Amino acid sequence: MSSALTDLCRYPIVQAPMAGGASCPQLAAAVSDAGGLGFLAAGYKTADGMYQEVKQIRGLTGQPFGVNLFMPQPNTADPAAVGVYRHQLAGEATWYETPLGDPDSGRDDGYEAKLAILLDDPVPVVSFTFGCPSRNVLDSFAKAGTFTVVTVTTPEEAQAGQWAGADAVCVQGVEAGGHQGTHRDDPASEGAGIGLLSLIGLVREAVRLPVIATGGLMRGGQIAAVLAAGAGAAQLGTAFLVCPESGANALHKQAMTNPLFVRTELTRAFSGRPARGLVNRFMREHGPYAPAAYPQVHHLTSGLRKAAAKAGDPQGMALWAGQGHTMARELPAGQLVEVLVAELDSARAALALGGS
């Protein structure tokens, strides 16, 4: 792990930024206080909403933390396909007694305003998802003393991050819960995601940047594996989703270990972009027909997902989860970090013993 990265956290454990409420200040602060690196998710928040959370976490911890931003998206969606999907979802709107959202509510997620805030009042770490910022943006963060991370899913994306001046890359395997952080959503490459261990090796050969590994990691032994493969730190999302400090909906937390939900799949059903979640009714019925249209589909279904949660119906919610979701442990975040560190130490000791 690079010295700059080790300076940020005592242990090589990063709490993934999970947009939609899970990665709240309380969770991020608890992880940072325990020696990991906590993250706030600015995605789907206003610039002021992000700033209020930054102020809140500063009041909760004096330890370093990160903020994740969504990159603005190109307008590549087919309006006709979005219209067809809107028509298909009419029955859901009737069932949940809520109108469908406006698909044209915005594509930039307040990116420029959020950049301005984070450059004016810098935080220790800023990461980016769904693309790579310009060299000017990353240079500005470097001058502000902010460590920058670009989420990548291929060696080519990692090379783009290195060329633009990122300090590290977050290598996301196809096992990861939530959205795949691809820089370009290409339907032609559907299902071509790379497993985490293979991807770490490919990226390590393609770039000289520190690697944070993420995707399906739930145990300290798995953290040991990705560190042995060349990562400098491991990022865990689903493992922290069920912690009491997490802001995730209670139904979402319960679903992680509910035997009704036995597997995950990548789907466009809820957002128009490939994202891994627990297979439920909504995903089965609408996933095969959802167009490649992000964030238009996200805006379209946002009200439906909120109404399903309010009605106590997990079958209509986006239950984002990594492939290791059944191993989730409902522990306080600080205690979970301690358990993961103990498991990591045990795995490393076993590895050393085996090699002696």
C-alpha positions as CSV (number, residue, x, y, z in Angstrom):
1,M,0.0,0.0,0.0
2,S,1.4,3.4,-0.9
3,S,2.5,5.6,2.0
4,A,-0.2,8.2,1.1
5,L,-2.8,5.5,1.4
6,T,-1.5,4.0,4.7
7,D,-1.4,7.5,6.2
8,L,-5.2,7.6,5.7
9,C,-6.1,4.5,7.7
10,R,-4.5,2.1,10.2
11,Y,-5.9,-1.0,8.5
12,P,-6.3,-1.8,4.8
13,I,-10.1,-1.7,5.1
14,V,-12.2,0.8,3.2
15,Q,-16.0,1.1,3.7
16,A,-17.5,1.4,0.2
17,P,-19.5,4.5,-0.7
18,M,-23.1,3.2,-1.2
19,A,-25.4,5.8,-2.7
20,G,-29.0,5.8,-1.6
21,G,-28.5,6.3,2.1
22,A,-26.5,3.5,3.4
23,S,-23.2,5.4,3.6
24,C,-24.3,8.0,6.1
25,P,-22.0,10.0,8.4
26,Q,-22.6,7.7,11.3
27,L,-21.4,4.7,9.4
28,A,-18.4,6.4,7.8
29,A,-17.3,7.9,11.1
30,A,-17.5,4.6,13.0
31,V,-15.4,2.9,10.4
32,S,-12.8,5.7,10.4
33,D,-12.7,5.7,14.2
34,A,-12.0,2.0,14.2
35,G,-9.0,2.3,11.9
36,G,-10.6,1.8,8.5
37,L,-11.4,4.5,5.9
38,G,-15.1,5.5,6.0
39,F,-16.8,7.0,2.9
40,L,-19.7,9.3,2.3
41,A,-21.7,8.7,-1.0
42,A,-22.5,12.0,-2.7
43,G,-24.4,10.3,-5.5
44,Y,-28.1,11.3,-5.7
45,K,-27.6,14.1,-3.2
46,T,-27.7,17.8,-3.8
47,A,-24.4,19.7,-3.5
48,D,-25.7,21.2,-0.2
49,G,-26.9,17.8,1.0
50,M,-23.4,16.5,0.5
51,Y,-21.9,19.5,2.3
52,Q,-24.1,19.0,5.3
53,E,-23.0,15.4,5.6
54,V,-19.4,16.5,5.3
55,K,-19.9,18.9,8.2
56,Q,-21.7,16.2,10.2
57,I,-19.0,13.6,9.8
58,R,-16.4,16.2,10.8
59,G,-18.3,16.6,14.0
60,L,-18.3,12.8,14.6
61,T,-14.7,11.9,13.9
62,G,-11.3,13.5,13.6
63,Q,-10.0,10.7,11.4
64,P,-9.7,10.8,7.6
65,F,-12.7,10.0,5.5
66,G,-13.7,10.0,1.8
67,V,-16.4,11.4,-0.4
68,N,-17.5,9.7,-3.6
69,L,-18.8,11.5,-6.7
70,F,-20.7,10.3,-9.7
71,M,-19.4,11.5,-13.0
72,P,-21.8,13.3,-15.4
73,Q,-23.3,10.9,-18.0
74,P,-23.4,11.3,-21.8
75,N,-26.8,11.6,-23.4
76,T,-26.8,8.2,-25.2
77,A,-30.3,6.9,-24.1
78,D,-32.9,6.3,-26.8
79,P,-36.0,8.4,-25.7
80,A,-38.3,5.9,-27.5
81,A,-36.9,3.0,-25.5
82,V,-37.4,5.0,-22.3
83,G,-40.9,5.7,-23.4
84,V,-41.7,2.0,-23.9
85,Y,-40.3,1.2,-20.5
86,R,-42.4,3.9,-18.9
87,H,-45.4,2.3,-20.5
88,Q,-44.4,-1.1,-19.1
89,L,-44.1,0.3,-15.6
90,A,-47.6,1.8,-15.6
91,G,-48.9,-1.2,-13.7
92,E,-46.3,-0.7,-11.0
93,A,-47.3,3.0,-10.6
94,T,-50.9,1.9,-10.2
95,W,-50.0,-0.9,-7.7
96,Y,-47.9,1.4,-5.5
97,E,-50.2,4.4,-6.0
98,T,-47.4,6.7,-7.0
99,P,-46.5,8.5,-10.2
100,L,-43.5,7.6,-12.3
101,G,-40.6,10.1,-12.2
102,D,-39.4,12.4,-14.8
103,P,-36.6,10.6,-16.7
104,D,-35.1,14.0,-17.8
105,S,-34.4,15.2,-14.2
106,G,-30.7,15.6,-14.9
107,R,-27.6,13.7,-15.9
108,D,-24.8,15.5,-14.1
109,D,-25.8,14.8,-10.4
110,G,-24.7,18.3,-9.5
111,Y,-21.1,17.4,-10.3
112,E,-19.6,20.9,-10.9
113,A,-21.2,22.3,-7.7
114,K,-19.9,19.4,-5.7
115,L,-16.4,19.8,-7.1
116,A,-16.5,23.5,-6.2
117,I,-17.4,22.7,-2.5
118,L,-14.8,19.9,-2.2
119,L,-12.1,22.1,-3.7
120,D,-13.0,25.1,-1.5
121,D,-13.2,23.1,1.7
122,P,-11.1,20.0,1.0
123,V,-11.6,16.5,2.4
124,P,-8.9,13.8,2.8
125,V,-10.1,11.6,-0.1
126,V,-12.4,12.0,-3.1
127,S,-13.3,9.0,-5.4
128,F,-15.1,9.0,-8.7
129,T,-17.5,6.5,-10.2
130,F,-18.9,6.1,-13.8
131,G,-16.0,7.7,-15.4
132,C,-12.6,9.5,-15.0
133,P,-12.3,13.2,-14.3
134,S,-10.2,15.5,-16.4
135,R,-6.5,16.0,-15.6
136,N,-7.3,19.6,-14.6
137,V,-9.8,18.4,-12.0
138,L,-7.4,15.8,-10.5
139,D,-4.6,18.3,-10.5
140,S,-6.8,20.8,-8.6
141,F,-7.5,18.1,-6.0
142,A,-3.7,17.4,-5.8
143,K,-3.0,21.0,-5.1
144,A,-5.7,21.0,-2.4
145,G,-4.0,18.0,-0.7
146,T,-6.8,15.6,-1.5
147,F,-6.0,12.0,-2.3
148,T,-8.0,10.9,-5.5
149,V,-9.3,7.5,-6.5
150,V,-10.9,6.5,-9.8
151,T,-13.2,3.4,-9.8
152,V,-12.3,1.0,-12.7
153,T,-13.5,-2.3,-14.1
154,T,-10.9,-2.9,-16.8
155,P,-7.2,-2.4,-17.3
156,E,-8.0,0.2,-20.0
157,E,-10.0,2.3,-17.5
158,A,-7.1,2.0,-15.0
159,Q,-4.8,3.4,-17.6
160,A,-7.2,6.3,-18.2
161,G,-7.1,7.0,-14.5
162,Q,-3.3,6.9,-14.4
163,W,-3.0,9.2,-17.4
164,A,-5.4,11.7,-15.8
165,G,-3.4,11.8,-12.6
166,A,-5.3,9.8,-10.1
167,D,-3.5,8.8,-6.9
168,A,-5.0,5.3,-6.9
169,V,-7.6,3.1,-8.6
170,C,-10.5,1.2,-7.0
171,V,-10.6,-2.1,-8.9
172,Q,-14.2,-3.3,-9.0
173,G,-14.8,-7.0,-9.8
174,V,-18.0,-8.2,-11.3
175,E,-18.9,-9.8,-7.9
176,A,-19.6,-6.3,-6.4
177,G,-23.0,-5.2,-5.2
178,G,-24.7,-2.1,-6.6
179,H,-23.7,-0.4,-9.8
180,Q,-20.8,-1.5,-11.9
181,G,-18.5,1.5,-12.2
182,T,-17.8,1.2,-15.9
183,H,-16.6,4.4,-17.6
184,R,-18.9,3.7,-20.5
185,D,-22.1,1.7,-20.4
186,D,-21.8,-0.4,-23.6
187,P,-24.7,-2.9,-24.0
188,A,-22.5,-4.8,-26.5
189,S,-20.2,-5.8,-23.6
190,E,-23.1,-7.0,-21.4
191,G,-22.0,-9.9,-19.1
192,A,-18.3,-9.4,-19.9
193,G,-17.4,-8.3,-16.4
194,I,-14.1,-9.5,-14.9
195,G,-13.7,-11.3,-11.6
196,L,-11.8,-9.4,-8.9
197,L,-8.7,-11.6,-8.5
198,S,-8.1,-11.7,-12.3
199,L,-8.8,-8.0,-12.6
200,I,-6.3,-7.1,-9.8
201,G,-3.6,-8.9,-11.8
202,L,-4.5,-7.3,-15.1
203,V,-4.6,-3.8,-13.6
204,R,-1.3,-4.3,-11.7
205,E,0.4,-5.2,-15.0
206,A,-1.2,-2.2,-16.8
207,V,-0.6,0.7,-14.3
208,R,1.8,1.6,-11.5
209,L,-0.9,3.1,-9.2
210,P,-1.9,1.7,-5.8
211,V,-4.9,-0.6,-6.0
212,I,-8.0,-0.7,-3.8
213,A,-9.9,-4.0,-4.5
214,T,-13.6,-4.4,-4.2
215,G,-16.2,-6.9,-5.1
216,G,-17.9,-9.6,-2.9
217,L,-15.5,-9.3,0.0
218,M,-17.0,-10.2,3.3
219,R,-14.3,-11.9,5.4
220,G,-10.8,-11.1,6.6
221,G,-9.5,-14.2,4.7
222,Q,-10.8,-12.6,1.4
223,I,-9.0,-9.4,2.3
224,A,-5.8,-11.3,2.8
225,A,-6.3,-12.9,-0.7
226,V,-6.7,-9.6,-2.5
227,L,-3.7,-8.1,-0.6
228,A,-1.6,-11.1,-1.6
229,A,-2.8,-10.6,-5.2
230,G,-1.3,-7.1,-5.2
231,A,-4.0,-4.8,-3.8
232,G,-3.0,-2.2,-1.1
233,A,-6.4,-2.2,0.5
234,A,-9.8,-3.9,0.3
235,Q,-13.1,-2.0,0.0
236,L,-16.3,-3.6,1.4
237,G,-19.8,-2.5,0.9
238,T,-22.4,-5.2,1.6
239,A,-20.5,-6.3,4.7
240,F,-21.1,-2.8,6.2
241,L,-24.6,-2.4,4.8
242,V,-26.2,-4.4,7.6
243,C,-24.4,-2.5,10.4
244,P,-26.7,-0.6,12.8
245,E,-25.0,2.6,11.8
246,S,-25.8,2.1,8.2
247,G,-28.6,4.3,6.8
248,A,-29.9,1.4,4.6
249,N,-33.6,0.6,4.9
250,A,-34.4,-2.1,7.5
251,L,-36.0,-4.3,4.8
252,H,-32.8,-4.0,2.7
253,K,-30.7,-5.1,5.7
254,Q,-32.9,-8.0,6.5
255,A,-33.0,-9.2,2.9
256,M,-29.2,-9.9,2.9
257,T,-29.6,-13.1,4.9
258,N,-33.3,-13.8,4.2
259,P,-33.6,-17.3,2.6
260,L,-36.2,-15.9,0.3
261,F,-33.4,-14.1,-1.6
262,V,-31.0,-16.8,-2.7
263,R,-29.0,-15.1,-5.4
264,T,-27.9,-11.9,-7.1
265,E,-27.9,-10.8,-10.7
266,L,-26.8,-7.8,-12.7
267,T,-29.8,-5.8,-13.9
268,R,-30.8,-2.5,-15.5
269,A,-34.4,-2.8,-14.1
270,F,-34.1,0.0,-11.5
271,S,-31.6,2.5,-13.0
272,G,-30.9,1.7,-16.7
273,R,-27.3,0.8,-15.8
274,P,-25.9,-2.7,-14.8
275,A,-26.1,-3.1,-11.0
276,R,-26.0,-6.2,-8.9
277,G,-28.8,-6.9,-6.5
278,L,-30.9,-9.6,-4.9
279,V,-33.3,-11.2,-7.4
280,N,-36.8,-10.1,-6.6
281,R,-40.1,-9.8,-8.4
282,F,-39.4,-6.3,-9.9
283,M,-36.0,-7.5,-11.3
284,R,-37.5,-10.7,-12.8
285,E,-40.5,-9.0,-14.4
286,H,-38.7,-5.8,-15.7
287,G,-35.0,-6.6,-16.0
288,P,-35.2,-8.3,-19.4
289,Y,-36.8,-5.2,-20.9
290,A,-35.0,-2.3,-19.2
291,P,-33.2,-0.1,-21.7
292,A,-29.6,1.1,-21.4
293,A,-30.6,4.5,-20.1
294,Y,-28.9,5.9,-17.0
295,P,-29.9,8.0,-15.1
296,Q,-33.2,8.3,-17.0
297,V,-34.5,4.9,-15.7
298,H,-33.2,5.7,-12.2
299,H,-35.4,8.9,-12.2
300,L,-38.3,7.0,-13.6
301,T,-38.3,4.3,-10.9
302,S,-37.2,6.4,-7.9
303,G,-40.7,7.0,-6.7
304,L,-41.7,3.3,-7.1
305,R,-38.8,2.1,-5.0
306,K,-39.6,4.6,-2.2
307,A,-43.3,3.6,-2.3
308,A,-42.3,-0.1,-2.1
309,A,-40.1,0.5,0.9
310,K,-42.9,2.6,2.6
311,A,-45.3,-0.3,1.9
312,G,-42.9,-2.8,3.4
313,D,-42.5,-4.6,0.1
314,P,-38.9,-5.7,-0.6
315,Q,-40.1,-7.2,-3.9
316,G,-40.3,-3.8,-5.4
317,M,-37.1,-2.4,-4.0
318,A,-33.6,-2.2,-5.4
319,L,-31.9,-4.6,-3.0
320,W,-28.3,-4.0,-4.0
321,A,-26.0,-6.7,-2.8
322,G,-22.6,-8.4,-3.6
323,Q,-22.3,-12.1,-4.3
324,G,-21.2,-12.8,-0.7
325,H,-24.3,-11.3,0.9
326,T,-25.3,-14.4,2.9
327,M,-22.1,-13.9,4.9
328,A,-23.3,-10.5,6.2
329,R,-22.9,-10.0,10.0
330,E,-25.1,-7.6,11.9
331,L,-22.3,-6.1,14.0
332,P,-21.6,-2.5,15.0
333,A,-19.2,-1.0,12.3
334,G,-16.3,-0.6,14.7
335,Q,-16.6,-4.2,15.9
336,L,-16.9,-5.4,12.3
337,V,-13.6,-3.7,11.5
338,E,-12.0,-5.4,14.5
339,V,-13.3,-8.8,13.5
340,L,-12.1,-8.3,9.9
341,V,-8.6,-7.3,11.1
342,A,-8.5,-10.4,13.4
343,E,-9.5,-12.6,10.5
344,L,-7.0,-10.9,8.2
345,D,-4.2,-11.5,10.8
346,S,-5.1,-15.2,11.2
347,A,-5.2,-15.7,7.4
348,R,-1.8,-14.0,7.0
349,A,-0.3,-16.1,9.9
350,A,-1.7,-19.3,8.3
351,L,-0.2,-18.3,4.9
352,A,3.2,-17.6,6.5
353,L,3.1,-20.9,8.4
354,G,2.2,-22.8,5.2
355,G,5.1,-21.2,3.4
356,S,7.7,-21.9,6.0
